[in-house]
Amino acid sequence: MDLTGQIANFHFNHILLNAAGVKCQTTAELDQVLASPYSGSVVTKSATPMVRPGNPSPRYYQLPEELGSINSMGLPNEGFAYYLDYVLNKQTDKPVFFSVAGLTKDDNLAMLMELEQSDFNGLVELNLSCPNVPGKPQTAYDFEATRAILTEVFAFFTKPLGVKLPPYFDMVHFDMIAAVLNDFPLAFVNTINSIGNGLAIDPHTDTVVIKPKGGFGGLGGSLVKATALANVRALRERLNESIKIIGTGGVTSGRDVYDLVLCGADLVEVGTQLMVEDTPVFERLEGELANELDKKNYQSLAEIRGKLQTIA
C-alpha cells in the first residue's frame, strides 16, 4: 500500500510527522522523531534568533480526551544557531523541516537569509501564526503584512519555503489569504496552528488551568478537527496546485489522518496526541490509516487525496 507523500522535490515514505511545538525542542527529541520507522520527517521547534524560555508555567494542560489540550508555551526554543547546527550535521535520509518564528519581521528576514546562505538542503517553514506570545499579533491574520514579508523574503530566498497559518473562520478570509499566497512560489502551507485564545477552567478550584495571559491559550487536539478539515479543504480549493498542504489539528486516529488527506493534505502533523503517546503514535496512526484505506479497497493515498465529496 502506498502511504507516501511529496512536497516540491522531496519524497516522504510516510506522511506523518510532529507538529512544530511538540517533541522537537532538543536534539534528543528531534532524534527520537527521526528514529521512528513510521515518521516521514521531523520539523524543528520554531526558532527565534536567540534562546527563548517561553512563558511561565503551568503553560500546557491536557483536557479530557474528547477535547484535547490548551497551551500558552510562548515559543520556548534553543535559538536559531542550535537548530541550524543540528540540521547541518544530522545524517538522515528523511527530509527535514526547519521552522522559524521571529518576533519581528527583521528577525525572520535575518534567519531566512542565514538559511539561504547555509548548506541546509531541506524545507523551511515560516511560522506566521503563533497565538501565544503576549503583545505579538499573528502576522497571517494581517493580509497586507503577510504579502509584505513574503515579498521581501522571495526577493532573496530560493530554497523550498512554506508558511504555517492560523485557522481562518470566514469564507472571505480564505479567499483573501489564498490571493496573497498564490502570488509567491511557496512549496507548501501548514494549516492549522492552534485555535488561539481559548479558555479552560478547573472545576475543583474555579481557576484557569494555565498561567500565561490570564489563562488564555491555544486549543489543540480533538476539538479542533472540524476547523482543521475546513481550512485544509478551503485552501486546497483555492491555492495553486503547486502549493502542497500539511494538515495539522485534531488527529487522534487513523480516520482523522484519512479525513485530512481526503480534504487535500499531502502530509499530516501530530501535536496533542504525540504529547500523549510519544512517538509510538506514528505506528498506530499509520496502521489505522492503512485499515481505513483497505476497507474501501484503496491501494494508495493518491486515490483519496483531495477527493472529498459534497452533497448534490
C-alpha positions in Angstrom: 0.0 0.0 0.0 1.3 3.4 -1.0 1.2 5.7 2.1 3.7 8.3 0.7 3.7 12.0 0.1 5.5 14.6 -2.0 6.4 18.3 -1.5 8.5 20.1 -4.0 11.3 17.6 -4.9 11.1 15.9 -1.6 9.6 12.4 -1.3 8.2 11.2 2.1 8.0 7.5 2.6 5.5 8.2 5.4 3.2 11.2 5.7 3.2 11.6 9.5 5.5 13.9 11.4 5.5 16.0 14.6 3.9 19.4 14.8 6.5 22.2 15.4 5.7 22.7 19.0 5.9 19.1 20.1 8.8 16.7 20.8 11.3 18.9 18.9 12.9 21.4 21.2 16.1 19.4 21.9 18.3 17.4 19.7 17.3 14.3 21.7 13.7 14.9 20.9 14.4 15.6 17.2 16.5 12.4 17.0 13.6 10.4 18.6 11.1 11.6 16.0 13.5 10.8 13.2 14.3 7.4 14.6 10.7 6.3 14.4 10.3 4.0 11.4 6.8 5.5 10.8 7.7 9.2 10.8 8.2 10.7 7.4 10.1 13.7 8.6 10.8 16.0 11.6 10.1 19.7 12.0 12.3 21.7 14.4 10.9 23.8 17.1 10.1 27.2 15.7 13.3 29.1 16.2 13.8 32.7 17.4 17.2 34.3 16.9 18.2 33.7 20.5 17.4 31.2 23.1 13.9 31.8 24.5 12.5 30.3 27.7 8.9 30.9 26.7 6.0 31.7 29.1 5.8 30.8 32.8 4.4 27.5 33.9 1.9 26.0 34.0 1.6 26.6 30.3 0.3 23.3 28.9 -2.8 21.4 30.1 -4.3 18.2 28.9 -8.1 18.5 28.7 -10.3 15.4 28.7 -9.5 13.1 25.8 -12.6 14.1 23.8 -11.5 17.7 23.9 -7.7 17.9 23.6 -5.3 20.5 25.1 -4.7 24.1 25.8 -1.3 25.7 25.9 0.4 29.1 26.0 4.0 27.9 25.6 5.3 31.2 24.2 7.8 29.8 21.7 10.3 28.3 24.0 13.3 27.2 21.9 17.1 26.8 22.0 17.7 29.5 19.5 18.3 29.6 15.7 22.0 28.6 15.9 21.2 25.5 17.9 18.8 24.1 15.2 21.0 25.2 12.3 23.9 23.2 13.8 21.6 20.2 14.2 20.2 20.2 10.6 23.6 20.8 9.1 25.2 17.9 10.9 22.4 15.4 11.3 22.8 12.4 8.9 19.3 11.2 7.8 17.6 10.0 4.7 14.4 11.8 5.7 13.6 15.3 4.6 13.8 17.9 7.4 11.8 21.0 8.0 13.4 24.0 9.7 10.8 26.2 11.3 11.4 29.9 12.1 9.2 32.3 14.1 10.9 35.6 14.7 9.1 38.1 16.9 9.7 40.8 14.3 9.9 40.9 10.5 13.6 41.7 10.7 14.1 38.6 12.9 12.5 36.4 10.2 14.4 38.0 7.4 17.7 37.6 9.1 17.2 34.0 9.9 16.0 33.2 6.4 19.0 35.0 4.9 21.3 32.8 7.1 19.4 29.7 5.9 19.7 30.8 2.3 23.4 31.2 2.7 23.9 28.0 4.5 24.3 24.4 3.2 20.9 23.4 4.6 19.1 21.5 1.9 15.8 20.7 3.5 12.5 22.6 3.7 11.9 25.8 5.6 8.7 26.7 7.4 8.0 30.4 8.2 5.6 30.4 11.2 3.3 33.4 10.8 0.8 32.1 13.3 1.9 31.7 16.9 -1.1 32.9 19.1 0.8 32.6 22.5 3.3 35.4 22.5 1.9 38.3 24.7 1.7 41.5 22.8 2.6 40.0 19.4 -0.3 39.6 16.9 -0.4 36.7 14.4 1.0 38.0 11.2 -1.1 35.8 8.9 -4.3 37.5 10.1 -3.0 40.7 8.5 -3.1 40.0 4.8 -1.1 43.1 3.8 1.6 42.3 6.3 1.8 38.8 5.0 2.2 40.0 1.5 4.8 42.4 2.5 7.0 39.9 4.3 6.7 37.3 1.6 7.7 40.0 -1.0 10.8 40.7 1.0 11.6 37.0 1.6 11.3 36.0 -2.1 13.5 38.8 -3.2 16.4 36.6 -2.0 15.2 33.2 -0.8 15.5 30.4 -3.3 15.1 27.2 -1.2 11.8 25.4 -0.7 9.7 27.5 1.7 6.3 27.2 3.2 4.2 29.1 5.7 2.4 28.0 8.9 -1.0 29.5 9.1 -3.5 30.2 11.8 -7.1 28.9 11.4 -9.5 31.1 9.4 -13.2 31.2 10.1 -14.7 33.3 7.3 -15.0 32.3 3.7 -13.9 35.7 2.6 -10.7 35.3 4.6 -9.9 32.0 2.8 -10.2 34.0 -0.5 -8.0 36.8 0.8 -5.2 34.7 2.2 -5.2 32.5 -0.9 -4.9 35.5 -3.2 -1.8 36.5 -1.3 -0.2 33.1 -1.2 -0.8 32.3 -4.8 1.4 35.2 -5.8 4.5 33.5 -4.4 6.4 30.3 -5.2 5.6 28.7 -2.0 6.3 24.9 -1.6 3.6 24.4 1.0 1.3 25.7 3.6 0.8 24.2 7.0 -2.7 24.6 8.4 -3.8 24.9 11.1 -1.8 26.2 14.1 -3.7 26.0 17.4 -7.0 28.0 17.7 -5.9 31.0 19.7 -7.2 32.3 22.9 -9.4 29.6 24.3 -10.0 29.3 28.0 -10.4 26.3 30.3 -11.5 26.2 33.9 -10.6 23.7 36.6 -13.9 22.7 38.2 -12.3 21.8 41.5 -10.5 25.1 42.1 -12.6 27.5 39.9 -9.3 28.8 38.4 -7.9 28.8 34.9 -5.6 25.8 34.1 -2.6 27.7 32.6 -0.8 30.7 34.0 0.2 32.9 31.0 -2.2 35.6 29.6 -4.7 35.1 32.4 -5.4 31.5 31.3 -5.9 32.2 27.6 -4.2 29.7 25.3 -4.2 27.9 22.0 -6.5 24.9 21.6 -5.4 21.6 20.0 -6.5 18.0 19.8 -9.9 16.5 19.1 -11.9 19.7 19.5 -10.1 21.5 16.6 -10.5 18.7 14.0 -13.5 20.3 12.2 -11.7 23.6 11.9 -8.6 21.9 10.6 -10.6 20.0 8.0 -12.3 23.1 6.9 -9.0 25.0 6.5 -7.3 22.2 4.6 -10.3 21.9 2.3 -10.9 25.6 1.7 -7.2 26.2 0.9 -6.8 23.2 -1.3 -9.7 24.5 -3.4 -8.1 28.0 -3.7 -4.3 27.5 -3.8 -2.2 26.9 -6.8 -1.8 23.1 -7.4 2.0 23.5 -6.9 1.5 24.7 -3.2 1.2 21.5 -1.2 -0.7 21.3 2.1 0.4 19.9 5.5 -2.7 19.2 7.5 -2.4 19.7 11.3 -5.0 19.6 14.0 -7.4 17.1 15.7 -5.5 13.9 14.9 -6.2 11.1 17.3 -6.9 8.2 15.0 -6.1 6.9 11.5 -9.5 8.0 10.4 -8.6 11.6 11.3 -5.5 11.3 9.1 -7.6 9.8 6.3 -10.1 12.8 6.6 -7.3 15.4 6.3 -5.9 13.7 3.2 -9.4 13.4 1.8 -9.7 17.2 2.2 -6.4 17.7 0.4 -3.5 17.2 2.8 -0.2 15.9 1.4 1.4 15.4 4.8 -0.2 15.3 8.3 1.3 16.6 11.5 0.5 15.3 15.0 0.7 17.5 18.1 -1.5 16.9 21.1 -1.7 13.1 20.6 2.1 13.0 20.2 2.3 14.6 23.6 0.0 11.9 25.0 1.5 8.8 23.3 5.0 9.8 22.3 6.5 8.5 19.0 4.7 5.1 19.1 1.7 7.1 18.0 3.0 7.2 14.4 2.9 3.4 14.1 -0.6 3.2 15.5 -1.9 6.0 13.3 -0.4 4.6 10.1 -1.8 1.2 10.8 -5.3 2.6 11.3 -4.9 4.7 8.2 -4.0 1.6 6.2 -7.0 -0.2 7.6 -9.3 2.7 6.5 -7.9 2.5 3.0 -8.2 -1.3 2.9 -11.8 -1.2 4.0 -12.6 0.9 0.9 -10.4 -1.1 -1.4 -7.9 1.7 -1.9 -4.2 0.9 -2.5 -2.8 4.4 -2.2 -3.4 7.8 -0.6 -3.3 9.3 -4.1 -6.7 7.7 -4.7 -8.4 9.7 -1.9 -6.2 12.9 -1.7 -8.5 15.9 -2.2 -11.4 13.7 -3.3 -13.9 14.8 -0.6 -17.5 14.5 -2.0 -20.2 17.1 -1.4 -24.0 16.5 -1.3 -25.7 17.3 -4.6 
